[in-house]
């Protein structure tokens, strides 16, 4: 009985650690992708290069309204904004 209890505690502890390690929202790198896209746009890098960068780095899990506005202000076309979504 004691062994069963110890195994249950261990399983719950492992499950809790796994859940803590999982992102509950956008991964930390998502904001970096948006910031880098803004940097590329401000440097007037071509749209195809920006799209290739997004494809290589991955799409953010969830783009906020503020991020969309920042990207648009930096000169993004609708194609680039949609690629980020």
URSUL-V925015 format. One record per residue. N is the residue number from 1. RES is the residue in one letter. OMEGA is omega in degrees with one decimal (999 if undefined). Layout:
((N & RES & OMEGA) (N & RES & OMEGA))
//
This chain:
((1 & X & -179.7) (2 & X & 179.7) (3 & X & 178.6) (4 & X & 178.6) (5 & X & 179.9) (6 & X & 178.5) (7 & X & 178.8) (8 & X & 179.0) (9 & X & 179.5) (10 & X & 179.2) (11 & X & 178.7) (12 & X & 179.1) (13 & X & 178.4) (14 & X & 178.6) (15 & X & 178.7) (16 & X & 178.2) (17 & X & 178.0) (18 & X & -179.7) (19 & X & 177.9) (20 & X & 179.8) (21 & X & -179.0) (22 & X & 178.5) (23 & X & 178.6) (24 & X & 176.6) (25 & X & -177.5) (26 & X & 175.9) (27 & X & -175.7) (28 & X & -178.0) (29 & X & -177.1) (30 & X & 179.5) (31 & X & 178.8) (32 & X & 178.7) (33 & X & -179.7) (34 & X & 178.7) (35 & X & 179.6) (36 & X & 176.8) (37 & X & 177.3) (38 & X & 178.6) (39 & X & 178.4) (40 & X & 179.9) (41 & X & 178.9) (42 & X & 177.1) (43 & X & 178.8) (44 & X & 174.3) (45 & X & -177.2) (46 & X & -177.7) (47 & X & -178.8) (48 & X & 177.8) (49 & X & 179.1) (50 & X & 179.0) (51 & X & 177.6) (52 & X & 177.9) (53 & X & 178.7) (54 & X & -180.0) (55 & X & -179.3) (56 & X & -175.0) (57 & X & -179.5) (58 & X & -178.0) (59 & X & 175.8) (60 & X & -179.3) (61 & X & -179.7) (62 & X & 179.7) (63 & X & -179.8) (64 & X & 177.3) (65 & X & 178.6) (66 & X & 178.8) (67 & X & 177.9) (68 & X & 179.0) (69 & X & 179.5) (70 & X & -179.3) (71 & X & 178.8) (72 & X & 178.6) (73 & X & 179.2) (74 & X & 175.5) (75 & X & -178.5) (76 & X & 172.5) (77 & X & 176.7) (78 & X & 179.5) (79 & X & 179.9) (80 & X & 179.8) (81 & X & 178.5) (82 & X & 177.7) (83 & X & 178.4) (84 & X & -175.3) (85 & X & 999))
//
